[in-house]
Amino acid sequence: MSSSGGFTLEVVSDQHIRNASWIKADFTSANQSFTINGIPADWQSFVDHPSDYALRFITLGTCGSYDLVLTDANDNTVRFPVAGPGGILGGLSSNNQTAIADFNWLKSKAGDGFDWGHIESLSVVSAGPGWMLITDIQIVSLNSGYDIAMGVAGHDLQGAGWRERLDNYVSYFGQSPSIGTYFTTIFEPIRESQDSDDHYSDTIERAAALADAGAVPAVTLEFRSWAQLSQDQAKIDQERTRFNSVNAGGITYDDFIAGYVNQNRVLDAVNAGLLDPYLKKLASDLADTRDPVYIRLFHEPYWWFPWGIREEADIQKFKDAWTRVGQIFEAEGASNVFFIMTLDPAQPGLDAWSEVTAIPSKYLAVVELDGYTDPTLRQNADLSANELFTKKLTEISWQLQMLYPDAQTRPSIALGEFAFTGGQYLSKEQVYTYFINDLIHRAYPINRFSLLYTYRSGPRPSVDALDYSPVQEGYWSAAWQPEDPWYTDLLEQLEA
């Protein structure tokens, strides 16, 4: 790597990912540059399949923009801006973004004699002062085939009682959904009445009903009590009676709530074997269904849930708890159950440590990323999906490559719950236009994503209410109250 001088250029280690690094330049003026020779990329793919491939890299910075210059074996060059007017990003950001330049677009920037099969170097030329980073430069296949898991989530889809909502799992926006998601707690099943909330659902009964409807059940299993939060004494009594029976030989209901759930120590309880009787019963019951079932285990392990990773020491606790649950299900013969680890763009360890390193090396089928923008809770409404997702998805992808070197056995990566708003500077239309473009151009290292419906009808609750969610703010959600023509356009574009 060579540079024009006059600025600091260095290779820096990624703060969270072993063996990963960034090229960092701290430009002091415009037209400063550095050159990377021998980019390890399959440039011939551009030539052989011009519509199927793109140049992809990850970048961030504060320099506003910079130009990329490609040089062929005959010293011919192609130059184009990365951000701003005529660029491949709307604007450079201090958040990671994935940049995609498809071959047909690149060809429009080059002269007739440019030899695309033999790229000798790639140069970065500053447009002004400021720092920038670039990494993961590669040729990628465009739209090589997502598994679009159309998931119907279990948050009061239409009226009271989940049995009344099974029609949504048969026909959802005119489609036949492949995934049926629902939330439940370890204190279920409680026999559901027609007006009871979705969270009080019979785990096994609903799984069977979804399988009969042709949707693969995906259970979000919560290790906490909704009845305790709502102080519903009747349901608390039901939970206590059933849990103490099922978990006989383990911890009692009241001790678990007081000493572990309310103290954010759920992982400690699992690792101590205090929930083993319950977990063995659940594993046995799900094994008896014989149908495939996905379980979001310890989903979103952050400060908002009592199984969260709040400090670096919790990483090992999480992996130990995951392994213990996996071993129990394996011992009970529940080979039809597949576990999903669900993460979020949040960074509990900031720059000191990353919860992505808690990804387990066994008993894992999917790593899923949830992500929301909103103007109230997260105050990040003007982030695009690219800015929101890229850093965490990159960490996940690199971590999985290290843990599972064999791509054939590597867990897949999915987008799970997601909803974007648009705020002061960006409209929701812009945010979703960017999102669709990034999906089509394979900007994200994912294998599948879900179209979820988590809308709760009626007026939006107050921000601090138990059932508050940014998807209730009247913005786009991924998670839709049907907003035609947007969702129809999305399906048509992805089908194409």
C-alpha positions as CSV (number, residue, x, y, z in Angstrom):
1,M,0.0,0.0,0.0
2,S,1.4,3.4,-1.0
3,S,0.3,7.0,-0.4
4,S,0.8,10.5,-1.6
5,G,1.9,11.6,1.9
6,G,0.8,14.5,4.0
7,F,-1.7,12.5,6.0
8,T,-1.8,9.6,8.4
9,L,-2.4,6.2,6.8
10,E,-2.5,3.0,8.9
11,V,-4.0,-0.4,9.2
12,V,-6.0,-0.7,12.4
13,S,-7.5,-3.8,14.1
14,D,-11.2,-4.1,14.4
15,Q,-12.2,-3.4,17.9
16,H,-14.3,-6.5,18.3
17,I,-13.3,-9.1,15.7
18,R,-10.1,-11.1,15.8
19,N,-8.0,-11.1,12.6
20,A,-10.2,-8.3,11.1
21,S,-8.7,-5.0,10.2
22,W,-9.4,-1.7,8.5
23,I,-7.5,0.7,6.3
24,K,-7.7,4.1,8.0
25,A,-6.8,7.4,6.5
26,D,-6.9,10.8,8.2
27,F,-6.9,13.2,5.3
28,T,-5.8,16.8,5.9
29,S,-6.9,18.2,2.5
30,A,-8.5,17.3,-0.9
31,N,-6.8,15.2,-3.5
32,Q,-4.6,13.2,-1.1
33,S,-4.6,9.5,-1.9
34,F,-3.5,6.0,-1.2
35,T,-3.3,2.9,-3.4
36,I,-3.9,-0.8,-2.8
37,N,-2.2,-3.1,-5.2
38,G,-3.4,-6.5,-6.1
39,I,-7.0,-6.4,-4.8
40,P,-7.9,-10.0,-4.1
41,A,-11.1,-10.0,-6.1
42,D,-12.6,-12.1,-8.9
43,W,-12.7,-9.3,-11.5
44,Q,-13.2,-11.8,-14.3
45,S,-16.7,-12.4,-13.0
46,F,-17.5,-8.8,-14.0
47,V,-16.6,-9.6,-17.5
48,D,-18.3,-13.1,-17.8
49,H,-21.5,-12.2,-16.0
50,P,-21.9,-8.4,-16.1
51,S,-25.4,-8.3,-14.6
52,D,-24.8,-10.6,-11.8
53,Y,-21.9,-9.1,-9.8
54,A,-20.9,-6.0,-8.0
55,L,-18.0,-4.4,-6.2
56,R,-18.8,-4.3,-2.5
57,F,-16.9,-2.8,0.5
58,I,-17.6,-1.4,3.9
59,T,-16.8,2.2,4.8
60,L,-17.4,5.0,7.2
61,G,-15.9,8.4,8.0
62,T,-16.2,12.1,8.4
63,C,-14.5,13.3,5.3
64,G,-17.8,13.9,3.4
65,S,-16.8,11.7,0.5
66,Y,-13.9,10.3,-1.4
67,D,-13.3,8.9,-4.9
68,L,-12.4,5.4,-5.9
69,V,-10.0,5.0,-8.8
70,L,-9.6,1.6,-10.5
71,T,-6.5,1.1,-12.7
72,D,-6.2,-1.7,-15.3
73,A,-3.0,-3.4,-16.6
74,N,-2.7,-0.8,-19.3
75,D,-2.8,2.1,-16.8
76,N,-6.4,3.1,-17.9
77,T,-8.5,4.4,-15.0
78,V,-12.1,4.6,-13.9
79,R,-12.9,7.2,-11.2
80,F,-16.2,7.7,-9.3
81,P,-17.3,9.2,-6.1
82,V,-18.4,7.1,-3.2
83,A,-20.9,9.5,-1.6
84,G,-23.0,12.4,-2.6
85,P,-24.2,13.4,-6.1
86,G,-23.2,10.6,-8.6
87,G,-22.0,8.4,-5.8
88,I,-22.9,4.9,-4.7
89,L,-23.9,6.1,-1.2
90,G,-26.3,8.9,-0.3
91,G,-23.6,10.3,2.0
92,L,-20.7,9.2,4.0
93,S,-21.5,8.6,7.6
94,S,-19.7,8.0,10.9
95,N,-21.8,4.8,11.0
96,N,-20.6,1.8,9.0
97,Q,-22.2,1.4,5.6
98,T,-22.0,-1.2,2.9
99,A,-21.3,0.3,-0.5
100,I,-22.3,-1.5,-3.7
101,A,-21.3,-0.6,-7.2
102,D,-22.8,-3.0,-9.8
103,F,-20.8,-3.7,-12.9
104,N,-23.2,-2.0,-15.4
105,W,-23.0,1.2,-13.3
106,L,-19.2,0.9,-13.2
107,K,-19.0,0.4,-17.0
108,S,-20.8,3.6,-17.6
109,K,-17.9,5.4,-15.9
110,A,-15.2,3.8,-18.0
111,G,-13.8,4.3,-21.5
112,D,-14.2,1.6,-24.1
113,G,-10.7,0.3,-23.7
114,F,-10.8,-0.4,-20.0
115,D,-9.7,-4.0,-19.3
116,W,-12.1,-5.1,-16.5
117,G,-10.6,-8.6,-16.4
118,H,-7.2,-7.3,-15.1
119,I,-7.6,-4.7,-12.4
120,E,-4.1,-3.9,-11.0
121,S,-4.9,-1.5,-8.2
122,L,-7.6,0.5,-6.3
123,S,-6.9,4.0,-5.1
124,V,-8.8,6.2,-2.7
125,V,-8.6,10.0,-3.4
126,S,-9.9,12.4,-0.7
127,A,-12.6,15.0,-1.5
128,G,-11.7,17.0,1.6
129,P,-10.2,16.7,5.1
130,G,-11.5,14.1,7.5
131,W,-10.9,10.5,8.5
132,M,-12.3,7.4,6.7
133,L,-12.1,3.7,7.0
134,I,-12.5,1.0,4.3
135,T,-12.5,-2.8,4.6
136,D,-13.9,-6.1,3.2
137,I,-13.4,-5.1,-0.5
138,Q,-14.7,-8.0,-2.6
139,I,-16.7,-9.0,-5.6
140,V,-20.2,-10.3,-4.7
141,S,-23.0,-11.9,-6.5
142,L,-26.1,-9.8,-6.8
143,N,-29.4,-11.1,-5.5
144,S,-28.2,-14.7,-5.4
145,G,-31.3,-15.8,-3.7
146,Y,-32.8,-14.9,-0.3
147,D,-35.0,-17.2,1.6
148,I,-37.9,-14.7,2.3
149,A,-39.4,-16.0,5.5
150,M,-42.8,-14.3,5.6
151,G,-43.4,-14.4,9.3
152,V,-46.6,-13.5,11.0
153,A,-45.8,-12.4,14.5
154,G,-47.9,-12.9,17.5
155,H,-48.9,-9.4,18.7
156,D,-52.7,-9.2,18.4
157,L,-53.0,-9.6,14.7
158,Q,-56.8,-9.2,14.4
159,G,-59.0,-9.2,17.4
160,A,-58.8,-11.3,20.5
161,G,-57.6,-14.9,20.8
162,W,-54.9,-16.3,18.5
163,R,-57.2,-19.0,17.1
164,E,-59.2,-16.3,15.5
165,R,-56.1,-15.1,13.7
166,L,-55.0,-18.4,12.1
167,D,-56.4,-17.0,8.8
168,N,-53.4,-14.7,8.7
169,Y,-51.1,-17.7,8.6
170,V,-52.9,-19.1,5.6
171,S,-53.1,-15.9,3.6
172,Y,-50.9,-12.9,4.4
173,F,-51.0,-10.1,1.9
174,G,-52.1,-12.7,-0.6
175,Q,-49.1,-14.9,0.2
176,S,-48.7,-18.1,2.0
177,P,-46.3,-17.3,4.9
178,S,-43.6,-19.8,5.6
179,I,-43.0,-18.8,9.3
180,G,-45.5,-18.4,12.0
181,T,-43.9,-16.5,15.0
182,Y,-45.4,-16.1,18.4
183,F,-44.4,-15.0,21.9
184,T,-44.8,-17.0,25.0
185,T,-43.2,-17.4,28.4
186,I,-41.8,-20.4,30.2
187,F,-44.9,-20.3,32.5
188,E,-47.2,-21.3,29.7
189,P,-49.3,-23.0,28.5
190,I,-52.2,-21.4,30.3
191,R,-55.4,-22.4,28.8
192,E,-56.3,-19.4,26.7
193,S,-59.7,-17.7,26.7
194,Q,-60.9,-15.9,23.6
195,D,-60.0,-12.5,25.0
196,S,-56.6,-13.3,26.5
197,D,-53.4,-11.6,25.3
198,D,-51.1,-13.3,22.8
199,H,-48.4,-13.8,25.4
200,Y,-50.6,-16.2,27.3
201,S,-50.5,-19.0,24.7
202,D,-50.2,-22.7,24.7
203,T,-46.7,-23.4,23.3
204,I,-47.3,-26.9,22.1
205,E,-50.9,-26.4,21.0
206,R,-50.0,-23.3,18.9
207,A,-47.0,-25.0,17.4
208,A,-49.2,-27.8,16.2
209,A,-51.8,-25.4,14.9
210,L,-49.3,-23.5,12.9
211,A,-47.8,-26.7,11.5
212,D,-51.2,-27.8,10.4
213,A,-51.7,-24.4,8.7
214,G,-48.5,-24.9,6.7
215,A,-46.3,-22.4,8.6
216,V,-43.2,-23.4,10.5
217,P,-43.6,-22.4,14.1
218,A,-41.0,-19.9,15.5
219,V,-41.3,-19.5,19.2
220,T,-40.0,-16.5,21.1
221,L,-39.5,-18.1,24.5
222,E,-39.4,-15.5,27.3
223,F,-38.0,-16.3,30.7
224,R,-40.1,-13.8,32.5
225,S,-43.8,-13.3,33.5
226,W,-46.1,-10.9,31.7
227,A,-48.6,-11.5,34.5
228,Q,-46.1,-10.2,37.1
229,L,-45.6,-7.1,35.0
230,S,-49.3,-6.4,34.7
231,Q,-50.0,-7.5,38.3
232,D,-52.7,-9.8,37.1
233,Q,-53.2,-11.9,40.3
234,A,-55.4,-14.5,38.7
235,K,-52.8,-15.3,36.0
236,I,-50.0,-15.1,38.6
237,D,-51.8,-17.8,40.6
238,Q,-52.2,-19.9,37.4
239,E,-48.5,-19.5,36.5
240,R,-47.4,-20.4,40.0
241,T,-49.5,-23.6,40.2
242,R,-48.4,-24.9,36.8
243,F,-44.7,-23.9,37.0
244,N,-44.3,-25.5,40.4
245,S,-45.7,-28.7,39.1
246,V,-43.7,-28.8,35.9
247,N,-40.5,-27.7,37.5
248,A,-40.8,-29.9,40.5
249,G,-37.3,-30.6,41.8
250,G,-36.0,-27.3,40.5
251,I,-36.6,-23.7,41.7
252,T,-40.0,-22.6,42.8
253,Y,-42.0,-19.9,41.0
254,D,-41.7,-17.3,43.7
255,D,-38.0,-17.9,44.3
256,F,-37.3,-17.7,40.5
257,I,-39.2,-14.4,40.1
258,A,-37.8,-12.7,43.2
259,G,-34.2,-14.0,43.1
260,Y,-33.5,-14.3,39.3
261,V,-36.1,-12.6,37.0
262,N,-36.3,-9.5,39.1
263,Q,-32.6,-9.4,39.6
264,N,-31.6,-9.9,35.9
265,R,-30.0,-13.3,36.7
266,V,-31.9,-15.6,34.4
267,L,-28.7,-17.0,32.9
268,D,-27.4,-17.9,36.4
269,A,-30.6,-19.8,37.1
270,V,-30.2,-21.8,33.8
271,N,-26.6,-22.5,34.5
272,A,-27.3,-23.7,38.0
273,G,-29.8,-26.3,36.7
274,L,-32.7,-24.6,38.5
275,L,-34.9,-24.8,35.4
276,D,-33.8,-28.3,34.2
277,P,-37.2,-30.0,34.9
278,Y,-39.1,-27.4,32.9
279,L,-36.7,-27.5,30.0
280,K,-36.7,-31.3,29.8
281,K,-40.5,-31.2,29.7
282,L,-40.6,-28.6,27.0
283,A,-38.0,-30.5,25.0
284,S,-39.9,-33.7,25.3
285,D,-43.2,-32.1,24.3
286,L,-41.7,-30.4,21.3
287,A,-39.9,-33.6,20.2
288,D,-43.3,-35.4,20.3
289,T,-44.7,-33.0,17.7
290,R,-42.0,-34.2,15.2
291,D,-42.6,-31.0,13.1
292,P,-39.8,-28.5,12.6
293,V,-39.9,-25.8,15.3
294,Y,-37.6,-22.8,15.7
295,I,-37.0,-21.3,19.1
296,R,-35.6,-17.8,19.6
297,L,-33.6,-18.6,22.8
298,F,-32.7,-15.8,25.1
299,H,-33.7,-13.3,22.4
300,E,-32.2,-9.8,22.3
301,P,-29.9,-10.4,25.3
302,Y,-29.6,-6.8,26.3
303,W,-30.4,-4.6,29.3
304,W,-34.1,-4.6,28.6
305,F,-34.5,-8.3,29.3
306,P,-33.5,-10.2,32.5
307,W,-31.3,-12.7,30.5
308,G,-29.3,-9.8,29.1
309,I,-25.5,-9.5,28.6
310,R,-24.8,-6.4,30.7
311,E,-21.0,-6.9,31.3
312,E,-18.2,-8.8,29.6
313,A,-18.4,-11.6,32.2
314,D,-22.0,-12.3,31.0
315,I,-20.7,-13.5,27.6
316,Q,-19.5,-16.8,29.1
317,K,-22.7,-17.1,31.2
318,F,-24.7,-16.8,28.0
319,K,-22.7,-19.4,26.1
320,D,-22.9,-21.8,29.1
321,A,-26.6,-21.3,29.4
322,W,-27.1,-21.8,25.6
323,T,-25.1,-25.0,25.7
324,R,-27.0,-26.4,28.7
325,V,-30.3,-25.8,27.0
326,G,-29.0,-27.4,23.8
327,Q,-27.7,-30.5,25.6
328,I,-31.1,-30.9,27.3
329,F,-33.0,-30.8,24.0
330,E,-30.4,-33.2,22.4
331,A,-30.8,-35.6,25.3
332,E,-34.6,-35.5,24.9
333,G,-34.4,-36.4,21.2
334,A,-35.7,-33.0,20.1
335,S,-33.8,-33.0,16.8
336,N,-36.7,-31.2,15.2
337,V,-36.0,-28.1,17.2
338,F,-33.7,-25.4,15.8
339,F,-32.3,-22.5,17.9
340,I,-32.1,-18.9,16.8
341,M,-29.9,-16.3,18.5
342,T,-31.4,-12.9,18.1
343,L,-29.2,-9.8,18.4
344,D,-29.8,-6.0,18.0
345,P,-27.6,-3.1,16.8
346,A,-27.2,-2.0,20.4
347,Q,-23.7,-2.1,21.8
348,P,-23.7,-2.8,25.5
349,G,-19.9,-3.0,25.6
350,L,-19.4,0.1,23.5
351,D,-15.8,-0.2,22.3
352,A,-14.6,-2.4,25.1
353,W,-16.2,-5.7,24.2
354,S,-18.9,-7.1,21.9
355,E,-21.8,-9.4,22.8
356,V,-21.4,-10.9,19.3
357,T,-18.6,-13.0,20.7
358,A,-21.3,-14.8,22.7
359,I,-22.4,-16.6,19.5
360,P,-22.4,-20.2,20.5
361,S,-20.3,-22.8,18.6
362,K,-23.0,-25.5,18.8
363,Y,-26.8,-25.9,18.9
364,L,-27.3,-22.9,16.6
365,A,-29.3,-22.7,13.3
366,V,-29.7,-19.0,12.7
367,V,-28.3,-15.7,14.0
368,E,-31.0,-13.1,13.6
369,L,-30.7,-9.3,13.8
370,D,-33.6,-7.2,15.0
371,G,-33.4,-3.5,14.3
372,Y,-35.7,-0.4,14.8
373,T,-35.3,3.2,14.2
374,D,-37.6,5.7,15.9
375,P,-37.5,9.4,17.0
376,T,-38.5,8.8,20.6
377,L,-36.8,5.8,22.3
378,R,-33.7,5.4,20.2
379,Q,-33.5,8.9,18.7
380,N,-32.0,7.6,15.5
381,A,-34.9,8.1,13.1
382,D,-32.6,9.5,10.4
383,L,-30.4,6.4,10.2
384,S,-30.8,4.3,7.1
385,A,-31.0,0.6,7.3
386,N,-27.5,0.5,5.9
387,E,-26.2,2.6,8.8
388,L,-28.3,0.7,11.4
389,F,-27.4,-2.9,10.3
390,T,-24.0,-2.9,8.7
391,K,-21.7,-2.9,11.7
392,K,-23.5,-5.6,13.6
393,L,-24.1,-7.8,10.5
394,T,-20.5,-7.6,9.6
395,E,-19.5,-8.6,13.1
396,I,-21.9,-11.5,13.0
397,S,-20.7,-12.7,9.6
398,W,-17.0,-12.6,10.6
399,Q,-17.7,-14.3,13.9
400,L,-19.6,-17.1,12.3
401,Q,-16.8,-17.6,9.7
402,M,-14.3,-18.1,12.6
403,L,-16.6,-20.4,14.6
404,Y,-17.9,-22.4,11.6
405,P,-15.1,-22.6,9.0
406,D,-17.2,-25.0,6.9
407,A,-19.7,-22.9,5.0
408,Q,-21.9,-25.9,4.6
409,T,-22.5,-26.2,8.3
410,R,-22.4,-22.5,9.1
411,P,-25.6,-21.1,10.7
412,S,-27.5,-18.7,8.4
413,I,-27.9,-14.9,9.1
414,A,-31.4,-13.4,9.0
415,L,-33.1,-10.1,9.5
416,G,-35.8,-10.6,12.0
417,E,-37.9,-7.8,13.4
418,F,-37.2,-4.5,11.7
419,A,-38.9,-1.1,11.3
420,F,-37.6,2.2,10.1
421,T,-39.2,5.6,10.5
422,G,-37.5,8.5,8.8
423,G,-37.2,11.6,10.8
424,Q,-36.2,15.2,10.4
425,Y,-33.9,14.7,7.4
426,L,-35.0,11.5,5.8
427,S,-38.5,10.5,4.9
428,K,-39.7,6.9,5.6
429,E,-40.0,6.6,1.8
430,Q,-36.3,7.4,1.4
431,V,-35.3,5.0,4.1
432,Y,-37.2,2.1,2.6
433,T,-36.1,2.9,-0.9
434,Y,-32.5,2.7,0.3
435,F,-33.4,-0.5,2.1
436,I,-34.9,-2.2,-0.9
437,N,-31.9,-1.2,-3.0
438,D,-29.5,-2.6,-0.5
439,L,-31.5,-5.9,-0.3
440,I,-31.5,-6.3,-4.1
441,H,-27.8,-5.5,-4.3
442,R,-26.9,-8.0,-1.5
443,A,-25.4,-5.2,0.6
444,Y,-26.1,-7.3,3.8
445,P,-24.4,-10.6,4.5
446,I,-27.7,-12.4,5.1
447,N,-29.3,-15.5,3.9
448,R,-32.9,-14.7,4.7
449,F,-35.2,-12.1,6.2
450,S,-38.6,-12.0,7.6
451,L,-41.6,-9.9,6.8
452,L,-43.2,-9.5,10.2
453,Y,-46.5,-8.1,11.3
454,T,-46.3,-6.9,14.9
455,Y,-48.9,-4.2,14.8
456,R,-51.2,-3.6,17.8
457,S,-54.4,-2.0,16.7
458,G,-55.8,1.0,18.5
459,P,-54.2,4.2,19.8
460,R,-50.5,4.1,20.5
461,P,-49.7,3.5,24.2
462,S,-47.5,6.0,26.1
463,V,-43.7,5.5,25.6
464,D,-43.2,4.0,29.0
465,A,-46.1,1.5,28.7
466,L,-45.4,-2.2,28.7
467,D,-46.7,-2.8,25.2
468,Y,-45.1,0.3,23.6
469,S,-43.3,-0.4,20.3
470,P,-41.9,2.0,17.7
471,V,-44.0,0.2,15.1
472,Q,-47.0,1.8,16.7
473,E,-45.9,5.4,15.9
474,G,-47.8,5.5,12.6
475,Y,-44.6,5.1,10.6
476,W,-43.5,2.3,8.2
477,S,-43.0,-0.9,10.0
478,A,-41.8,-4.3,9.0
479,A,-44.4,-5.1,10.9
480,W,-47.2,-3.7,8.8
481,Q,-50.8,-2.6,9.1
482,P,-51.0,-3.2,5.3
483,E,-49.7,-0.1,3.6
484,D,-50.3,-0.6,-0.1
485,P,-48.6,-0.1,-2.5
486,W,-45.4,-0.3,-0.5
487,Y,-45.5,-4.0,0.5
488,T,-46.8,-5.0,-2.9
489,D,-43.9,-3.2,-4.6
490,L,-41.4,-4.9,-2.2
491,L,-42.7,-8.3,-3.0
492,E,-42.7,-7.6,-6.8
493,Q,-39.2,-6.2,-6.8
494,L,-37.8,-9.1,-4.8
495,E,-39.6,-11.6,-7.0
496,A,-37.9,-10.0,-10.0
